[in-house]
């Protein structure tokens, strides 16, 4: 019997192990995770745990020394997870795919390989035509965080950062209402026998939802304004309370602002730059010592007196009203925000690796395509083209030209 079995094996009749599946890509992805050059940015896109998962799937990850330091991730954590720690910025930017939070500088773009993929925030208000031209000269496929969609049409990065910003914004308001910071000397909320703090929230999206939850939990009285009735209805349902809601009209908003202790600007631009809904005159009529926080300042904001500030110098006063207008509020809680970003981008990188690169991702998934604003030397975002006076090409037509 053993002889017969031996004979069967020799002529190939016995079943053998099936060959492993071959990926479409000719080689695994090479990911670069640089250290943020801006002192204002403390987040990192991938955590050590995510790097471990990517490494287990044969994806090479280069991490610039100190990249996770501000979010309390050590180089050793990344090294133990399988990453290669590099000390040269030029080396980390030479990767196939560069992942970073802040948009790269012109110097950093020049370090990138021709035809590479950049995934980062765009931060439109900070960009110039030179930035777009530098990407196009290198034929870089650039993908903006804030334009990425998921499979059901949501915006995962915007949603995640909005949740964090909304939860954090009321804690910021509490800081600047206190007497220690020369505020009105109020507790955010209320105690027995003392009227509650008055909070006005302009916008009824995700930031507004989480800001309202925090404010209500502390005992504050809130008023929410938005011009979309369905958003106002939705926020009431989500909060499970009969809160004050109103469409945005000058009279109602002016009355609410005149009594407000805290004003949160949480309108998100639908097409390009935000519209101003709070005029300087309205701000001048507010109670002295009140605080305004414009969360949408990176898109121009919705308050006339708002201008972009930094974590190092976050506030200024206009008409004795404190203004806090830092664009990356989520960076205040860098570790939480980094885990949130990592949860979103780890599966995207795994999918990209399975397909064989960024170009296949664009061609295969419309939700990923939405984030692309430069592709192979062409600007593909119509709004950016209009803003900077540049020509653009429709990405769908460029993709069709591949075949």
N, C-alpha and C positions, 0 to 999 in steps of 0.2 A: 504493500500500500504506500509506504513512504516513497518508494521508487516511482510509482505512478504520479504522485503529487509533484514530485520533483520534475518529472517530465512535463506535466501540465504547465508548471511555472515557466519552464524554459522556453515553451512555444508561445507564451503570452496568453494562455487561456484563463489563468487565475486572475481575479480582480486585483488591481493595484491602486495605490493612493492617487486621488485626482489631483492634477496640478493646481496651484493656488491661482486666484484671479489676478490678472494683470491690470494695473490702473491705466487710465488713459494717458496720464502724464508720464513723460519719459524719465523724470527724476522727481524726488520729493521736493516740496517747497522749502525755500530758505527764507526764514523770517528774521527781520531785524527789529529790535525793541530798543530804540535810543533813549538816552536820558533827556528829559525836557530841558530846552535851553532857557525857557522863560522861568523866572523865579516865582511867578504867580501860579504856575501849574504844578500841582503836587500829585496828580493822579498818574496811573500807569495802566496801559490797556490790558495787559495779561498778568495774572497772579502766578506765583510759583506752582500752584496746584494745576493751573491751566497749562503751563509749560510742560509739566510732567505728562499730562494727557497727550499733548501734541508730540512730545518726544517718543512716547510709546507707539505713536502712529508714524514713526520714521520721518517726522518733520523736524528739520534742523532750526533751532532757535538761537540767535545771537543776542545777548543782552549786554548793553553798554554798562560798565561798572557804575553803580549808583543810581540806575534807572528807577528802582523801586524804593529808594531810601526815604523819600518824603511820605510815602504811604506805609512806611515801616516794614518793607520787605528787604531782606539783606541779600547781597550778592551770593552768599553761601546757600541761601534758600533756593535761588534759581539754579545754582550749580548742582546742588543735590537733586534737583528735579530733572536734570539732563541738559540744561542750557550751557552754551559756551559763553563765558564772561570775557568781553573784549574791552580794551582800554583806549581804542582808537575810534573816534566818531566816524571817520571816513569808512572804516571797515564795517561798522554796523549799518551805515547807510548804503552799502553796496549790495544788500540783500535783495532777493526777488520781490519781496513784499515788506514794506516798511510800515510798522504800526506805531502811531503816536497819537497823543491827545491834541496838543496844540498844533496849528498849521506850521509847517517847516519854514525856516528862514530861507532867503535866496541862497545863502552860503550852503545850507544843508541840502537844498535841491541840487546844487551843483555837484555834491558828493554822490548823488544817487546814480545808479546804473541806467544806461539808456534802455527805455522800454520797460522799466520796473513799474510796480504798483504801489501807490501811496494810499493808505487808509488813515484819515485823521479828520479833525474838525476843519471846517472851511473858515468860519468866523468872518463872514462877508464884510462886516463893517470895518474890519482891519486890513482888508486886502487891497491890492493895487494892480493895475494892468501888468506891471513888471513881474508880479508873482505868477500870473497866468502864462505869460510869455516864457518864463523860466521853465515851467512845467512842460510846455509845448516843445521847447527846444530840445528837451531830453526825451520827448515822446513818452512821457509818463502817463499812465492811466491813474487818475486821481479820483478817489471816492470820498465823499463828504459824509461824516457821521450823521449830520442833521437832516440829510435828504434820504437816508436809507429807509426802506420800508420792510415790513415783514410779509409773510405769506397772506395775511388777511388785510393788508392795507394800512396797518398801524405803523408808527414810527418808533421802533424799540429804543433807540438811544435817547431820542428826545423825551420819550415817556419816562424812561428810567431816571434821567437827570432831572426831569421836572418833578418826579416824586421826591427826590432828594432835596431839590431846591425848595419845594413847597413845605416840606417838613422842617427845613433849616431856617427858612425866612422868618418865621415867628420867633425863633430863638434869638435871631439877630435883632428883631424889633424889641424884644425884651431887654437886651443889652443896652440899647440906645434910649430906651424910655427911662432907664434908671438914673438916679441922681449922680451916681459915680461917673457916668458918661455925659454929664451936663444935660440930661434929658428932662422930661416933665416930672420925673420922680414918681412915676406910676408903676404899679405891678401889672403885668400883662394878664388880664383876666379880671378878677374881682373878688372881693371878700364881703362877708355879711355886713349890710348897712352902708356899703359904698357902691355907687353905680359902676357897672362893668366898663372895661376899656372898649372904646368904639373902633372897630376895624372895618375899613372899606377895601374890598378886593375888586379890582377892575379886570375882568376876564373870568371865564367859567370853565377853563380847561383843567388839565392835570395839576399844574402848579396851584391853581385856585382851590381845587378839591383838597389837596393835602395841607395847604395853608389853613383852609377853613376847618379841617378836622382838628388840627393842632390848636387853633384859636378857640374853638368851641370846647375842646377838652380842658383848656385853661380857664374857661368861664367868661370869655370875651363875648361881646355882642357884634355880630357881623352883618355886613350888607354886601351883596355880590351884584356887580353890573356886567352885562354883556349884551351885544346886539343880536345874538342868536338865541331865540326862545328855546330851541331844543336843548342847548347847552345849559341854560338856566334850569330847565325841567330836569335834566339829567343830574345836575349837581345836587338838587334837592332830594332826588331819589337815592343817590349814593350816600348822602349824609344822613338820610332818614329823619330829617327835621324840617319843620316849616320855617325856614330862614327867610329874611328879606331879600328879594331879588328884583331887579329892574333892568329894563333896557337902558342904553346910554343916551340920555338927553341932558342938555346943559343945566336945566333947572334942578332936576332930581339929583344929579351928580354933584352940582355945586352945593346944594343943601347938605348932602351927606359928608362931603369933604370939609365943610365948615365946622362940623361936629366931630370929625375923626381924630383919633390919637395916632392911628397907624393906617397908612395907605399902601397897598401892595399893587404895583403895576404888573399884571400877569397876562396881558394880551400877547398872543403870538401872531406874527405877521402871516397872512394867508398868501400873499403874493409880494415878495420882496420886503420892503421896509414897512415898519409899523406906522399906523396913523396916530397923530397926537390927539388925545381926547381930554387931557387935563391941561388947561392953559395956565400961563404964569399968573393971570389974574385970579384964577381959582386957588392957586397955591398961596398967593398973598393973603387970601381971606381965611386960610386955615389957622387953627389955634397955634400960637408960638410954642416951639419945643416939640411939636409933633414930628413924626418920622415918615418919610417916603422911601420905599424900596422898589426900584424898577427892575424886575427880574428879566425883562426882555430888552435890556439896554444893548445887548450885542446885535440886535436887529433894529436899533434906532430908538427903542423905547416908546412909551405912549404918553409921556409926561414932558411938557415943553421945557421945564427947567432941569431935566435930567441930562447928565453927561457921564461918560464912562469913567470909573475910578478903579483902583487896584486894592488888593488885600493889604498892601503896606500903607496905603492912604485911602481908606474906603469911604470916608464921609466928607461932606462940605455942607454949608448952609446957604440957602437962598430965602430971603424974607423971614429969617430966623426959623426956617423949617429944615430939619436934618434930612439930607439926601444920601442914601446908600445905593450906589449903582455899580456894583462889581459884577462883571459878566459871567464869571465861572464860580458861582456860589457853591456848587457841588465840590469844588476843590478844598473847601473848608473841612470837609469830612472825607479826606482823600482815600482812606482805606476802604470805607464803605462803597464809595463811588468806583474804586478800582475793581472790587469784586463784582459790582453790577455791570461794568463794561466788559469784564472778562467773561461773564456768563453769556453775553450777547455775541462776542467775537470768536470765542473758542469754537462753537459749532460752525461758524462761517468759514473759518480757516480750515477746518476738517473737510468741509464740503469742497472748498477750493482745491485742496490737495487731491481729493478723489477725482475731481474733474480734470485736473492738470494745469490749473492756473487761473488768474483773474479774468482773462479774456473769455474762457469757457464759462465762468460764472456769469458774466454779463450776457452772454449769448443764451444761457440756459434759464436764468432766473430774472424775471422782470423786476422783482422787488429789490434785487441787487443793482440792476441797471439804473434804477431811479437815483442812486447816489452818485453816479459818475458825472463829473463835470469837465474833465479833459480826457481825451482818448487818442493815442497815437499821433500827437502833434496838433490836435484840433480841440478848440473849445466847444463843448456840447451843451452848455447851459444857456438858454436864451436870456434869462434875467441878468446873468453876469455879463453877457455880451452887450446888452443894452446899457448896463450900469457903467461899463468901462469903454464903451464905444468900439468894441471889437467885433469881428465877424465870428459866426459860429456855424457849426454843421449839426444836423440832426443825427443823433447817435444811431437811430434805427437804420438810416440810410448808409451810414458807415459800416454797420454790421452786415447789411445786405450786400455790400460791396466785397465782403470777404469771399464770397462764393461766385 
